[in-house]
Amino acid sequence: MEWYWYVLIGLSIPISTLISASFCIYEKVFRGNSEQKDAIIEGARKDPSRIVQMRVRTYDNMLAYPHEQVSVQSKDGLTLRANWYPNDGAKKAAIVVHGWRSAPWWDYAGVFECLLEDGYAVLAVSQRALYESDGRYVTYGVRESEDLLSWIDVVFDRCGRDCSIALMGISMGAATVLLATGRALPDAVKCAVSDCSYSKASELFREGAHGWLPITRRCVDLLSRIHTGVSYFPADCKKAVSRSHTPTFFVHGDADEVVPYRMMEELYDACAAPKKRWTVSGAKHGEAYATDPEGYRAHILPFLDQYCSEGK
């Protein structure tokens, strides 16, 4: 056998390994969970932990409270779904955006009830490829922030353009919100709450996914472009908040094991808009309210009311 065959065989092994690893990583990290919708609540009902049972109660409350399911078409042709809670015709509304492989009732357990009690209508969004919305893969806020503009229009259709809107997100949902604030938003969008967002998706993958070589990240990005039409590299929340005019409250737990706490500090420092922050002592990822519900009410609700009070 000629020498070059040995070279080709030698190169094919690492190349095929790289390709296989990239496919596996992409499926694990970018694949949605829409097909697991029923299994999520079934599993939660069997979990005795306090936080999970609080989430189950919110799930039941969201089913029982008067609402309607609404849908929009994304720019790339997906049917996206949300549930609208009009709260007796309130003129201030919160759009709540959940995180990766999660659901509104899971991430906004307790917060949903707080918002209704404080007089807000609520639009509980299912992000693309997640929970009730169509799609197979997420883009870590790149396309999701475009989708959020359509959800703002849904609120206008129901509340009028003279309403006040707060954007609220947790984890990847917070990144979606922050990326949206870097765009030109309608004047009705008064403020935003970012709970444990990452500063950049690429930075999160670089730090959190050990073994992701630069070439692996690029291969995964190529797969993202093939499947969703976009790169995940523009999911740069730090850059978005640097040009934001939307007053933003940053929340993060100092025991977050998924998104490093320092990323909140980076985002806060970069934010050009009026801003506040709150560190939740002992809170893990996405558990700010569950860890300190009284603190959440004391910090977040006054901030929302400052900008979203009716007539302002």
N, C-alpha and C positions, 0 to 999 in steps of 0.2 A: 504494500500500500504506500502511495506517495506521501511525502512528509506533510503536504498541506492538508491532507485528510485528518492527520493527527491534530493539526492546529484547529481545524473546523470542529472536530469532535470535542476538543478541549474547550473551545469557546462556547459551544452549544449548551454545555452543562450549566455554567453560571448564568447564561442568558435565559435559558428556560426556567431556571430557579427564580430569577428576578421577575420574570413575567408571571409565573405562578403565584409568587408571594404578593405581587402587586394586585392581582385579581382577588386574592383572598383578603387582603387588607381593605380593598375598596368595598367588597361585599360586606365586610364586618363593620366598617366605619361609616359608610355612606348609605347602606341599605335602610329603607324605612321599615315601619312596623304596622302599616295599615291592615295587613291580613291577620294581625294578632289582636285586633281591637277587643274582641270578646274575651280572649284569654287573659288580657291584662286585668280586667275587673274580676274575673273568676279567681285568678291567683291572689289578687289583693284581698278578697273577702276571706280567704283562708289564712291570711297573715295576721297574727295576733298583736303585732307591734302597735304602739300608741299612734305613731305618725301615719302608718298605713291605714289604720282604722279611721283616723281623721280624714284621710283622703277618700275613703269609702263613703263616709257621711256626706262629703261634698259631692261625690258622684250622685248619691241619692237625692240630695237637695237640688242639683242641677237638672235632674230628671223631673222632679216634682214642681219646680218653680215655673210659672208661665213663660213659655219661650217658643221660638220658631227656628227651624233649621233653614239657613240661607246658603247660597252657593254662588261662586263666581268662576269664570274661566280665566285661567292664567294665560300669559302671553304665549306660552309654548303649548297651550291646548289642554291643560289638565283641569279637571273639575275639583275645585277646592271648597271645603265646607266649614261652616261655623254655626254656632248657636247664638241667637240674639235674645237677650233678656231685657225687655223694654222698661221694666221697673216703673210702671204707671206713667209712661210718657216723659221720663226724665230728659232734661235738655243737656245733661252732661253725661259723657259715656267713656268707659274704659275699654280699650281693645287689649285683651290679655293673650299673650303669645307664649306657648309652652316650648319646652326644649327638646333635645334630641331623643327620639324613640320614647316620647312621653305623651301626655294627654293633658287637656286643660284642668280636669278635676284632680289630677295627680299633682301638678305643679302649683295650682292655685287653691289648694285645700285650705279652707279658713279665710283666705284672702277674698275669694268669691263672695262669701257671705258678708264680709266687711264692706265691700264695695256696694252691695245692694243696700245694706243698712245705712250707708253714708249717702244714699240717694243717687247712685250712678246706675245708668243702664250699662249692660256688659255685653260685649261681643267676644265670645270665647272661640278663638280660631283654632282649627286643626291645620297645622302646617303641612305643606306638600309632602306626600309619601308617608305621612304620619297620622295615626289614629283614624279620623273619618275622611280624610282627603285622599284623592287619587295620586298616583305617582309611585315610582319605585325607589328613587334616590333623592337624598337631600343635597343641598349645595352650601350648607353652613352659613346661610344668610345672604348669599349673592342673589339668587332668584327670589328667595323668601322676602327680601326687603322690597322687591318689585311687587310681589303679591300683596304686601301690606298696604300699598297705595290703593289697591282695589277694595280692600276691606274698609279703608277710610271712606270711600265712596258709598259703601253699603250703609255706614252710619249716617252719612248725609241723606241718603234716601229715606231713612226712618226718623231722623231727628231734625232734619233741615240743616242748611249750611251755617246757621247762626248758633249751632251747638258748640260745646267745648269738649275736646277729645284729649284723653290721656293715653299714651302708648305704654304698655307694661310688658316686659319680657323677662323670662328666666332662662339662664344658660344660653343655648343656641337661640332661643326666643329673644333673649336680651341682645344678642349680637344682631339679630334681625332688626330689632327696634333701633339700635344705635346706627346701623348702616342706613336705615331709613332717615334718621335725623341728619345724616350727611347730605341728603337730597333736598330739593326745594319742596317743602311741605305746605299744605294749605294753612291759612292763619288760624283755622279752628283747632289745629293740633297745638295744644297749649303747653304740654310737658311730657316727660318720659321718665320711666323708672327702669333701670337696668340692674337686674339681680344676678350676680355671678357670671357676667359675660367674660369671654376671652378677649384679649386685645387684638389678636390676629389668629385666624384658623391655622395658618401655616406654622406659626410659632407654637401653638398648642400641640400640633402634631409632632413638631420637632422635639419638644420637651417631653411630652407625655407618652409617645409611642416609641419606646426604646427599640432600636434596631432599624428605624426608618432612615436609611441612608439618603443623601440628597437625590440620588438617581431614583430611589424608590418613590420619594415624594413626587418627583416629576412624572414617573410612570403612572402613579395614582391620579395625578392631575390630568394626564392624557385620557385616562378612563373617564374621569368626570366630564371632560370636554366631549367625549364620544357619546356618553349616555344622557347628559343634561344640556349640552351645548355651551357650558360655561366652565371656566376655571374656578377653583376655590381660592386662589391666591388673592383676588380682590376682596375677600372677606376680611378687610382691614378696618376694624372698628376704631382703632386709634386715629387713623387718618380721617375717618368719617366724623368723629366728634370734634376734631380740630377745626372743622368748618361748619359745625352745627350752631344753629341759633335757638334750639329748643331747650328750655330749662330741663336739666336732667339730674335725677337722684340716683346715685350709685350705691348699691348694697352688695356686701360680700361677707361670707363667713370666714373667720380666720382658721377654721379647721377644714376648709374645702380641700378634698383629696382629688378633685378632678381638674378644676381650673385654679392655677396658683393665685393666692390672695394678692400677690404683688401686681397682677394684671389689672385689678381694680384701681390701684394707685396710679398705674401708668395711664389708664383711661381718664381718671379724674384730672391728673396733671395736664393731659393733652386737650381736655374739653374746653372749647372756646365759649360755650354758652353759660348762663347762670347755672350753678351746680351746688349740690350738697352730697355728702356721703355718710354712710353708717356702716361700721364694722360690727358684725354680730358675733359676739364672743362664743366660741364653742360650736358654731353652726357648721354643719357639713354642706356639701354641694346642694343648692336648691332648698335648704331647710331653714331659711331665715325666719319665716313666720312660725314654723313648727317649734323652733328653738326659743323664740322670744316673741310670742304673739302680742303682748302688751307693748313691747318696744316697737314692734312693726306698726301698730296702730298709732303710737305716739310720734313716730318719725314720718311714715309714708302718707298717712291720711291728711295731716295738715299741709304737707307739700302739695298733694293733689288739689286740695281745697283752695290753696293759695292762688293757683292758676286756673282752676276749672269752676270756681264758684259761678253760679248762674248770674248772668248779667254782666260778667267781666269779659 
